[in-house]
Amino acid sequence: MPSAGSYFDLYKREGLRLALDRDSYVDRYIIEHGTWEANQIFFLKQLLMKCPNDGSRLAFLDIGAYFGLYSVHMARTAAFDEIHAFEADTLNFRQLQANLLLNDPDMKVQAHNFAVASKDDEVQFLPSWKHPTGNRGGVGMLRDDHSEIHQSVRIKSKALDSILHLKGYTIIAKIDVEGWDFDVLLGMEKLLNENRCAIQIECLPDNDASDENKQRIDNFLNERGYRSFHSIGVDLYYSNFL
């Protein structure tokens, strides 16, 4: 891994102090334009007002957190009893920790450094500093026939059902895992069945056959009482209570 500290400078953006890397696409966009996925973050915050006010605990799951933008925004709402940020990449995880140090003084966010998948195992993963276009937020697990498999490393993967034992919660989740969203859903079936959930899922057409992948997600979630209720760009929204 390259020297991590040489990549980053501090910027004030979105009311936050962020450690950002100008050479990485998402970071550079925030540096130059001030925001990233502002509509999605605003929409998730608006969902808080629709959560049942019945005393149930509230959790936010940031699956594919990158440097933690969603997590620190949700921590700032002071609405969640638990926030879990999952980032598999080593360098991205260090950037996530830096941004939590800068923006989460109450240490509300719990950060996890492994790939979220359908089961506890090991997977092939493309390190962020080897991404062909420098987009460190665009790395993920690789299939055996992927053209970049020769640059991959093996890392641990875990199913959410094996580590999060939540029941009777209201959960808001964001899934951004570069085409592995269905695997994530398979590994969190118990969470989906035993809690009220609203989920944002990034469904990129260039990572899977888009229509086929969306249909697979629709079928899986519909069978468990979820319906699609909104979309923003490539992000799809499902819930079993909204």
C-alpha positions in Angstrom: 0.0 0.0 0.0 1.3 3.5 -0.8 2.0 6.0 1.9 -1.5 6.9 3.1 -0.7 10.2 4.7 0.6 11.9 1.6 -2.8 11.6 -0.2 -4.9 13.8 2.0 -5.7 17.4 2.8 -8.4 18.8 5.1 -11.4 20.7 3.6 -14.5 22.2 5.0 -17.4 20.9 2.9 -21.1 20.2 3.7 -20.7 21.6 7.2 -18.0 19.0 7.9 -14.2 18.8 8.1 -13.2 16.1 5.7 -9.9 14.4 4.9 -10.0 14.2 1.1 -7.8 12.9 -1.7 -7.9 15.1 -4.8 -6.7 12.2 -6.9 -9.8 10.2 -6.2 -13.0 11.0 -8.2 -15.5 11.3 -5.4 -13.2 13.4 -3.2 -12.3 15.7 -6.1 -15.9 16.2 -6.9 -16.6 17.3 -3.3 -13.6 19.6 -3.3 -14.6 21.3 -6.5 -18.4 21.2 -6.2 -19.0 21.2 -2.5 -21.3 18.1 -2.2 -21.7 14.5 -3.2 -25.1 12.7 -3.4 -26.7 15.5 -1.6 -30.2 14.5 -2.8 -29.8 11.0 -1.5 -28.5 12.1 1.9 -31.3 14.6 2.3 -33.9 12.0 1.3 -32.6 9.5 4.0 -32.7 12.3 6.6 -36.3 13.0 5.5 -37.2 9.3 6.1 -36.4 9.8 9.8 -39.6 11.8 10.1 -41.6 8.8 8.7 -40.1 6.3 11.2 -42.6 5.0 13.8 -42.5 6.9 17.0 -43.1 3.8 19.2 -40.0 3.6 21.2 -38.2 1.2 18.9 -34.4 1.6 18.5 -33.1 3.2 15.4 -30.0 2.0 13.5 -28.2 3.2 10.3 -26.1 0.8 8.2 -23.6 2.3 5.8 -22.6 -0.7 3.7 -19.8 0.4 1.4 -19.0 3.5 3.4 -15.9 4.6 1.5 -14.7 7.6 3.6 -17.9 7.8 5.7 -19.8 10.7 4.2 -23.2 9.2 4.9 -22.2 8.0 8.3 -21.0 11.3 9.6 -24.1 13.0 8.2 -26.4 10.5 10.0 -24.3 10.9 13.2 -24.9 14.6 13.0 -28.7 14.1 13.2 -28.3 12.6 16.7 -31.3 10.4 15.9 -29.8 7.0 15.7 -29.1 4.6 18.6 -26.6 2.7 16.5 -24.6 3.5 13.3 -22.4 0.9 11.6 -20.1 1.8 8.8 -18.6 -1.1 6.7 -15.6 -0.5 4.4 -13.5 -3.4 3.1 -10.6 -1.5 1.6 -7.5 -0.8 3.8 -6.7 2.7 2.6 -10.4 3.8 2.4 -10.9 2.5 5.9 -8.1 4.6 7.2 -9.7 7.6 5.5 -13.0 6.7 7.1 -11.4 6.6 10.5 -9.8 10.0 10.0 -13.2 11.5 9.1 -14.9 9.9 12.0 -12.2 11.4 14.3 -12.9 14.8 12.8 -16.7 14.7 12.7 -18.0 12.1 15.2 -16.8 13.4 18.6 -19.4 11.3 20.4 -18.1 8.1 18.7 -21.5 7.1 17.6 -20.3 5.4 14.5 -18.9 1.9 14.8 -16.5 1.2 11.8 -15.9 -2.3 10.4 -13.1 -3.3 8.1 -14.3 -6.3 6.0 -16.4 -7.0 2.9 -20.1 -7.4 3.5 -21.3 -10.5 1.5 -23.7 -13.4 1.6 -21.6 -15.5 4.0 -18.5 -15.5 6.3 -15.6 -16.4 4.0 -12.8 -14.8 2.0 -13.2 -13.0 -1.3 -11.0 -11.5 -4.0 -10.9 -7.7 -3.7 -9.3 -4.9 -5.9 -7.3 -2.5 -3.6 -8.4 1.1 -4.1 -4.9 2.3 -5.1 -5.0 -0.1 -8.0 -8.3 1.2 -9.5 -7.7 1.8 -13.2 -9.2 5.3 -13.2 -8.1 6.3 -9.7 -11.7 6.2 -8.3 -11.0 4.8 -4.9 -14.7 4.8 -4.1 -15.4 2.5 -7.0 -13.6 -0.7 -5.9 -15.1 -3.9 -4.7 -15.1 -7.7 -4.7 -14.1 -9.4 -7.9 -15.4 -12.5 -9.6 -12.8 -15.1 -10.7 -13.1 -14.1 -14.4 -12.7 -10.3 -13.8 -10.0 -8.6 -15.9 -8.4 -7.1 -12.8 -8.3 -10.4 -10.8 -4.5 -10.5 -11.1 -4.2 -7.3 -9.1 -6.6 -8.5 -6.4 -6.0 -9.5 -2.8 -7.9 -11.9 -0.5 -9.8 -10.3 2.3 -12.4 -11.4 4.9 -16.1 -11.2 4.1 -18.9 -11.5 6.6 -22.7 -11.7 6.4 -24.5 -9.0 8.4 -26.7 -11.6 10.0 -23.6 -13.2 11.6 -22.5 -9.9 13.3 -25.6 -7.7 13.8 -28.1 -9.2 16.2 -30.8 -6.6 15.9 -34.5 -7.4 16.3 -37.5 -5.0 16.5 -35.4 -2.1 15.3 -36.2 0.5 12.7 -33.2 0.3 10.3 -32.2 2.7 7.5 -29.5 1.3 5.3 -27.4 2.4 2.3 -25.9 -0.3 0.1 -23.1 0.8 -2.3 -21.0 -2.2 -3.1 -20.2 -1.9 -6.8 -22.6 -4.6 -8.1 -22.6 -7.0 -5.1 -25.8 -5.6 -3.6 -27.7 -8.9 -4.0 -25.0 -10.8 -2.1 -25.3 -8.3 0.7 -29.1 -8.8 0.8 -28.7 -12.6 0.9 -26.4 -12.2 4.0 -28.9 -9.9 5.9 -32.1 -11.9 5.4 -32.7 -12.3 9.1 -32.3 -8.5 9.6 -34.7 -7.8 6.8 -37.3 -10.2 8.3 -37.0 -9.2 12.0 -36.9 -5.4 11.6 -38.6 -2.5 9.9 -36.2 -1.4 7.2 -35.8 1.3 4.5 -33.0 0.6 2.1 -31.1 2.6 -0.5 -29.4 0.3 -3.0 -27.1 1.5 -5.7 -27.8 -0.5 -8.9 -25.2 0.3 -11.5 -25.9 -0.8 -15.1 -22.2 -1.3 -15.8 -21.6 -3.7 -12.9 -24.3 -6.2 -13.8 -27.0 -6.8 -16.4 -29.1 -3.8 -15.0 -32.6 -5.0 -15.7 -31.8 -8.6 -14.6 -30.1 -7.4 -11.4 -33.0 -5.1 -10.5 -35.5 -7.8 -11.1 -33.6 -10.2 -8.9 -33.5 -7.6 -6.1 -37.2 -6.8 -6.6 -38.2 -10.5 -6.4 -36.1 -11.1 -3.3 -37.4 -8.1 -1.4 -41.0 -8.4 -2.6 -41.1 -12.0 -1.3 -40.1 -10.6 2.1 -42.8 -7.9 2.3 -40.8 -5.0 0.8 -41.9 -2.7 -2.0 -40.0 -0.2 -4.1 -41.1 3.3 -3.3 -38.6 5.8 -4.7 -35.5 6.2 -6.9 -32.8 8.8 -7.3 -30.6 8.2 -10.3 -29.2 4.7 -10.0 -30.2 4.4 -6.3 -33.4 2.4 -5.6 -35.4 2.6 -2.4 -37.3 -0.3 -0.7 -39.1 -0.6 2.6 -41.4 -2.9 4.5 -43.1 -0.1 6.5 -43.2 3.0 4.3 
